[in-house]
Amino acid sequence: MILEALQLHFAYGSMPVLKGIDIAVRPGVTAIVGPNAVGKSTLLRCLCGLLKPSGQVLLENRDLHKYRPDELTQAISYLPQTLSTRAVLTVFEAVLLGRVHRLRWHVSAEDSRLVQTLLEEFGLADLGERYITELSGGQAQLVAIAQALAREPTVLLLDEPNTNLDLQHQFEICARIRDLTVSRGLSTAISVHDINMAARIADTVYVLENGRVRCSGTPRDVLTEEMIASVYHVSARVTVDDDGRPLVTPVGLKTRAI
């Protein structure tokens, strides 16, 4: 399934954030990168219908506005950057909430089986009766991703899923996202700060700069020394790892005029 935006514009009051974005999220992993405050989170919220931009957002060539809310909830699962952990829920209950669009007065055996399968797939089966507030940051993030997948979406939108995680959990979660995207045939868009992480997991990379798409393409095409110097104002050396993916090593800051 393809989710795409055509000439997307969005502003908070008089402050323009997106300025004519064209983007296509196709089966596989699409990484959205760029410096802080360039509109990555805003773009994801527009793509899932939470914000109302000008321009078009199309799901399978059909305008998002023409879908019923329950159809969008089923097709697109969005995981925000900031997660609430105040609810007094067990891990099993939290993942089950991802099925809320299907749940009735009673939880079906099918729903229970699906949740249990997800818990096992994420290595959370032994934590099913634990409360979310008792989990580590990495465990809570895995629960949130499992909840997003409980809807059985075809499009998965993830906003900085590595926030506040240590390096080990960052690699584990991104590898899990990549594997699940491939095994389930998902169209996944993920915003990330770490361009090396984007290079490891993405099929396509979009670089945002000043609310626009600076460039897009494969990681090797996009993550160049010239782009990094221009967009991030960092001098870097770009090599290729054993898997043929670019590896960015910063070597110094560029001086900017103020």
ROGUTI-890995 format. One record per residue (C-alpha): residue in one letter; x, y, z. Coordinates in Angstrom, 2 decimals, padded with zeros to 5 digits, always signed. Example, Ala and Ser with C-alpha at 12.3 -4.5 7.8 and 13.67 -1.06 7.14 Angstrom:
@resn=A u=+012.30 v=-004.50 w=+007.80
@resn=S u=+013.67 v=-001.06 w=+007.14
END
This chain:
@resn=M u=+000.00 v=+000.00 w=+000.00
@resn=I u=+001.29 v=+003.47 w=-000.91
@resn=L u=+000.75 v=+006.58 w=+001.22
@resn=E u=+001.82 v=+009.79 w=-000.48
@resn=A u=+001.66 v=+013.53 w=-000.05
@resn=L u=+001.51 v=+016.01 w=-002.90
@resn=Q u=+002.48 v=+019.65 w=-002.39
@resn=L u=+001.78 v=+019.49 w=+001.34
@resn=H u=+001.70 v=+022.83 w=+003.16
@resn=F u=+001.09 v=+023.33 w=+006.87
@resn=A u=+001.51 v=+026.24 w=+009.29
@resn=Y u=+001.04 v=+026.74 w=+013.01
@resn=G u=-000.69 v=+030.12 w=+013.00
@resn=S u=+001.46 v=+032.43 w=+010.90
@resn=M u=+004.51 v=+030.14 w=+011.09
@resn=P u=+004.87 v=+027.92 w=+008.01
@resn=V u=+006.35 v=+024.50 w=+008.79
@resn=L u=+005.79 v=+022.41 w=+005.65
@resn=K u=+006.31 v=+024.24 w=+002.37
@resn=G u=+005.28 v=+022.04 w=-000.52
@resn=I u=+006.30 v=+018.53 w=+000.54
@resn=D u=+006.11 v=+015.63 w=-001.93
@resn=I u=+006.72 v=+012.23 w=-000.37
@resn=A u=+005.73 v=+008.61 w=-001.05
@resn=V u=+005.77 v=+005.88 w=+001.61
@resn=R u=+005.95 v=+002.55 w=-000.21
@resn=P u=+006.35 v=-001.04 w=+001.02
@resn=G u=+009.62 v=-001.15 w=+002.94
@resn=V u=+011.17 v=+001.42 w=+005.29
@resn=T u=+011.19 v=+005.12 w=+004.47
@resn=A u=+013.37 v=+007.24 w=+006.78
@resn=I u=+012.68 v=+010.95 w=+007.27
@resn=V u=+015.75 v=+012.81 w=+008.48
@resn=G u=+016.88 v=+016.40 w=+008.98
@resn=P u=+017.90 v=+018.84 w=+011.71
@resn=N u=+015.62 v=+019.75 w=+014.61
@resn=A u=+012.45 v=+021.75 w=+013.88
@resn=V u=+012.35 v=+021.06 w=+010.12
@resn=G u=+008.86 v=+019.51 w=+010.26
@resn=K u=+009.46 v=+015.76 w=+010.59
@resn=S u=+006.87 v=+015.23 w=+013.34
@resn=T u=+004.40 v=+017.59 w=+011.69
@resn=L u=+004.74 v=+015.68 w=+008.43
@resn=L u=+003.90 v=+012.35 w=+010.10
@resn=R u=+000.86 v=+013.86 w=+011.81
@resn=C u=-000.33 v=+015.17 w=+008.46
@resn=L u=+000.20 v=+011.79 w=+006.82
@resn=C u=-001.98 v=+009.99 w=+009.37
@resn=G u=-004.76 v=+012.61 w=+009.29
@resn=L u=-004.25 v=+014.16 w=+012.73
@resn=L u=-003.45 v=+017.53 w=+011.15
@resn=K u=-005.26 v=+019.10 w=+008.22
@resn=P u=-002.74 v=+020.47 w=+005.72
@resn=S u=-003.33 v=+022.01 w=+002.33
@resn=G u=-002.33 v=+019.88 w=-000.61
@resn=Q u=-003.21 v=+016.20 w=-000.89
@resn=V u=-002.56 v=+013.09 w=+001.18
@resn=L u=-003.45 v=+009.96 w=-000.77
@resn=L u=-003.76 v=+006.37 w=+000.40
@resn=E u=-003.75 v=+004.06 w=-002.61
@resn=N u=-004.51 v=+007.08 w=-004.85
@resn=R u=-007.57 v=+007.97 w=-002.77
@resn=D u=-007.74 v=+011.19 w=-000.75
@resn=L u=-007.50 v=+010.62 w=+002.99
@resn=H u=-010.68 v=+012.67 w=+003.54
@resn=K u=-012.69 v=+010.11 w=+001.56
@resn=Y u=-011.95 v=+007.32 w=+004.03
@resn=R u=-014.15 v=+006.65 w=+007.04
@resn=P u=-012.37 v=+007.14 w=+010.39
@resn=D u=-012.51 v=+003.42 w=+011.12
@resn=E u=-010.95 v=+002.66 w=+007.72
@resn=L u=-008.05 v=+005.00 w=+008.44
@resn=T u=-007.60 v=+003.59 w=+011.94
@resn=Q u=-007.37 v=+000.12 w=+010.45
@resn=A u=-005.00 v=+001.04 w=+007.61
@resn=I u=-002.62 v=+003.51 w=+009.27
@resn=S u=-001.04 v=+003.10 w=+012.68
@resn=Y u=+000.81 v=+006.12 w=+014.09
@resn=L u=+003.19 v=+006.05 w=+017.06
@resn=P u=+003.95 v=+009.54 w=+018.44
@resn=Q u=+007.30 v=+010.59 w=+019.83
@resn=T u=+005.99 v=+011.17 w=+023.37
@resn=L u=+004.24 v=+008.24 w=+025.02
@resn=S u=+001.97 v=+008.41 w=+028.06
@resn=T u=+002.73 v=+005.85 w=+030.75
@resn=R u=+000.29 v=+007.14 w=+033.37
@resn=A u=-002.49 v=+004.70 w=+032.58
@resn=V u=-002.74 v=+001.82 w=+035.06
@resn=L u=-002.62 v=-000.96 w=+032.47
@resn=T u=-000.83 v=-004.24 w=+032.23
@resn=V u=+001.33 v=-004.98 w=+029.21
@resn=F u=-001.34 v=-007.33 w=+027.84
@resn=E u=-004.08 v=-004.69 w=+028.27
@resn=A u=-001.95 v=-001.98 w=+026.65
@resn=V u=-001.33 v=-004.07 w=+023.53
@resn=L u=-004.99 v=-005.13 w=+023.47
@resn=L u=-005.94 v=-001.43 w=+023.25
@resn=G u=-004.50 v=-001.50 w=+019.75
@resn=R u=-007.53 v=-003.63 w=+018.85
@resn=V u=-009.98 v=-001.01 w=+020.18
@resn=H u=-011.51 v=-000.48 w=+016.73
@resn=R u=-012.58 v=-004.16 w=+016.74
@resn=L u=-013.35 v=-004.79 w=+020.40
@resn=R u=-016.89 v=-005.24 w=+021.65
@resn=W u=-018.15 v=-005.94 w=+025.17
@resn=H u=-016.12 v=-009.12 w=+025.28
@resn=V u=-012.57 v=-009.80 w=+024.14
@resn=S u=-012.61 v=-012.50 w=+021.50
@resn=A u=-010.32 v=-015.51 w=+021.47
@resn=E u=-008.89 v=-014.17 w=+018.20
@resn=D u=-007.94 v=-010.86 w=+019.83
@resn=S u=-006.33 v=-012.63 w=+022.77
@resn=R u=-004.34 v=-014.92 w=+020.49
@resn=L u=-003.12 v=-012.02 w=+018.37
@resn=V u=-001.97 v=-010.06 w=+021.43
@resn=Q u=-000.22 v=-013.10 w=+022.87
@resn=T u=+001.53 v=-013.69 w=+019.53
@resn=L u=+002.76 v=-010.09 w=+019.49
@resn=L u=+004.03 v=-010.35 w=+023.05
@resn=E u=+005.98 v=-013.47 w=+022.14
@resn=E u=+007.30 v=-011.86 w=+018.95
@resn=F u=+008.61 v=-008.88 w=+020.94
@resn=G u=+010.04 v=-010.96 w=+023.78
@resn=L u=+007.41 v=-009.60 w=+026.18
@resn=A u=+005.46 v=-012.79 w=+026.93
@resn=D u=+006.78 v=-013.00 w=+030.50
@resn=L u=+005.75 v=-009.38 w=+031.16
@resn=G u=+002.10 v=-009.67 w=+030.14
@resn=E u=+000.78 v=-009.14 w=+033.68
@resn=R u=+003.28 v=-006.44 w=+034.62
@resn=Y u=+002.11 v=-002.81 w=+034.70
@resn=I u=+003.46 v=-000.41 w=+032.09
@resn=T u=+004.78 v=+001.86 w=+034.85
@resn=E u=+007.06 v=-000.96 w=+036.02
@resn=L u=+008.87 v=-001.35 w=+032.70
@resn=S u=+012.16 v=+000.04 w=+031.48
@resn=G u=+012.15 v=+002.62 w=+028.69
@resn=G u=+013.13 v=+000.04 w=+026.10
@resn=Q u=+010.44 v=-002.41 w=+027.23
@resn=A u=+007.77 v=+000.31 w=+027.22
@resn=Q u=+008.78 v=+001.32 w=+023.69
@resn=L u=+008.45 v=-002.27 w=+022.50
@resn=V u=+004.97 v=-002.43 w=+024.06
@resn=A u=+004.00 v=+000.76 w=+022.20
@resn=I u=+005.16 v=-000.68 w=+018.87
@resn=A u=+003.34 v=-003.95 w=+019.59
@resn=Q u=+000.19 v=-001.93 w=+020.33
@resn=A u=+000.56 v=-000.11 w=+017.00
@resn=L u=+000.88 v=-003.45 w=+015.19
@resn=A u=-002.11 v=-004.95 w=+017.01
@resn=R u=-004.33 v=-003.05 w=+014.58
@resn=E u=-002.81 v=-005.10 w=+011.75
@resn=P u=-002.14 v=-001.93 w=+009.73
@resn=T u=-000.69 v=-001.75 w=+006.26
@resn=V u=+001.02 v=+001.60 w=+006.93
@resn=L u=+003.13 v=+002.23 w=+010.04
@resn=L u=+004.25 v=+005.77 w=+010.99
@resn=L u=+006.83 v=+006.05 w=+013.77
@resn=D u=+008.01 v=+009.37 w=+015.18
@resn=E u=+011.48 v=+009.04 w=+016.77
@resn=P u=+010.88 v=+005.60 w=+018.33
@resn=N u=+014.42 v=+005.69 w=+019.77
@resn=T u=+013.87 v=+008.73 w=+021.97
@resn=N u=+015.52 v=+008.41 w=+025.40
@resn=L u=+016.82 v=+004.89 w=+024.73
@resn=D u=+020.39 v=+003.71 w=+025.18
@resn=L u=+022.41 v=+002.64 w=+022.14
@resn=Q u=+021.72 v=-001.09 w=+022.55
@resn=H u=+017.94 v=-000.59 w=+022.68
@resn=Q u=+018.10 v=+001.81 w=+019.72
@resn=F u=+019.70 v=-000.86 w=+017.55
@resn=E u=+017.37 v=-003.59 w=+018.83
@resn=I u=+014.20 v=-001.60 w=+018.19
@resn=C u=+015.26 v=-000.39 w=+014.74
@resn=A u=+016.27 v=-003.91 w=+013.74
@resn=R u=+012.90 v=-005.18 w=+014.96
@resn=I u=+011.07 v=-002.49 w=+012.98
@resn=R u=+013.00 v=-003.44 w=+009.85
@resn=D u=+012.31 v=-007.16 w=+010.29
@resn=L u=+008.59 v=-006.63 w=+010.98
@resn=T u=+008.22 v=-004.32 w=+008.00
@resn=V u=+009.68 v=-006.95 w=+005.68
@resn=S u=+007.88 v=-009.95 w=+007.18
@resn=R u=+004.47 v=-008.23 w=+007.25
@resn=G u=+004.81 v=-006.35 w=+003.97
@resn=L u=+004.28 v=-002.98 w=+005.64
@resn=S u=+004.84 v=+000.52 w=+004.32
@resn=T u=+006.76 v=+002.07 w=+007.21
@resn=A u=+007.85 v=+005.70 w=+007.62
@resn=I u=+010.14 v=+006.51 w=+010.52
@resn=S u=+011.57 v=+009.87 w=+011.56
@resn=V u=+015.06 v=+009.57 w=+013.02
@resn=H u=+017.82 v=+011.94 w=+014.11
@resn=D u=+020.64 v=+009.43 w=+013.64
@resn=I u=+021.47 v=+009.31 w=+009.94
@resn=N u=+023.62 v=+006.20 w=+010.41
@resn=M u=+020.56 v=+004.47 w=+011.86
@resn=A u=+018.57 v=+005.63 w=+008.84
@resn=A u=+021.25 v=+004.18 w=+006.56
@resn=R u=+021.05 v=+000.80 w=+008.32
@resn=I u=+017.29 v=+000.29 w=+008.14
@resn=A u=+015.90 v=+002.39 w=+005.28
@resn=D u=+015.19 v=+001.57 w=+001.67
@resn=T u=+014.47 v=+005.23 w=+000.92
@resn=V u=+015.61 v=+008.38 w=+002.73
@resn=Y u=+013.98 v=+011.83 w=+002.59
@resn=V u=+016.04 v=+014.77 w=+003.86
@resn=L u=+013.99 v=+017.74 w=+005.09
@resn=E u=+015.45 v=+021.22 w=+005.23
@resn=N u=+013.54 v=+024.40 w=+006.06
@resn=G u=+010.19 v=+022.66 w=+005.59
@resn=R u=+011.03 v=+021.26 w=+002.17
@resn=V u=+012.44 v=+018.04 w=+000.75
@resn=R u=+016.10 v=+018.75 w=+000.11
@resn=C u=+016.70 v=+015.37 w=-001.56
@resn=S u=+015.47 v=+011.79 w=-001.57
@resn=G u=+016.59 v=+008.37 w=-002.77
@resn=T u=+018.52 v=+005.37 w=-001.54
@resn=P u=+020.76 v=+005.86 w=+001.51
@resn=R u=+023.88 v=+005.70 w=-000.71
@resn=D u=+022.46 v=+008.33 w=-003.07
@resn=V u=+021.33 v=+010.72 w=-000.34
@resn=L u=+023.78 v=+010.46 w=+002.56
@resn=T u=+026.72 v=+012.20 w=+000.97
@resn=E u=+029.45 v=+014.38 w=+002.43
@resn=E u=+028.12 v=+017.36 w=+000.47
@resn=M u=+024.56 v=+016.95 w=+001.77
@resn=I u=+025.72 v=+016.56 w=+005.39
@resn=A u=+027.91 v=+019.66 w=+005.15
@resn=S u=+025.10 v=+021.72 w=+003.63
@resn=V u=+022.15 v=+020.54 w=+005.75
@resn=Y u=+023.76 v=+019.64 w=+009.08
@resn=H u=+026.75 v=+022.03 w=+008.89
@resn=V u=+029.09 v=+019.21 w=+009.85
@resn=S u=+032.18 v=+018.04 w=+008.02
@resn=A u=+031.95 v=+014.26 w=+007.68
@resn=R u=+033.58 v=+011.33 w=+005.95
@resn=V u=+031.17 v=+008.89 w=+004.27
@resn=T u=+032.38 v=+005.34 w=+003.68
@resn=V u=+030.57 v=+002.11 w=+002.85
@resn=D u=+030.17 v=-000.75 w=+005.35
@resn=D u=+030.29 v=-004.49 w=+004.64
@resn=D u=+026.58 v=-004.47 w=+003.74
@resn=G u=+027.06 v=-001.75 w=+001.14
@resn=R u=+025.37 v=+000.92 w=+003.27
@resn=P u=+026.88 v=+004.36 w=+003.90
@resn=L u=+028.61 v=+005.01 w=+007.21
@resn=V u=+028.92 v=+008.64 w=+008.29
@resn=T u=+031.79 v=+009.71 w=+010.54
@resn=P u=+031.78 v=+013.38 w=+011.63
@resn=V u=+035.21 v=+015.03 w=+011.51
@resn=G u=+034.37 v=+018.60 w=+012.54
@resn=L u=+031.84 v=+021.41 w=+012.68
@resn=K u=+031.47 v=+023.95 w=+009.91
@resn=T u=+031.28 v=+027.58 w=+010.95
@resn=R u=+028.02 v=+029.30 w=+010.09
@resn=A u=+027.46 v=+032.99 w=+009.72
@resn=I u=+025.06 v=+034.36 w=+012.34
END
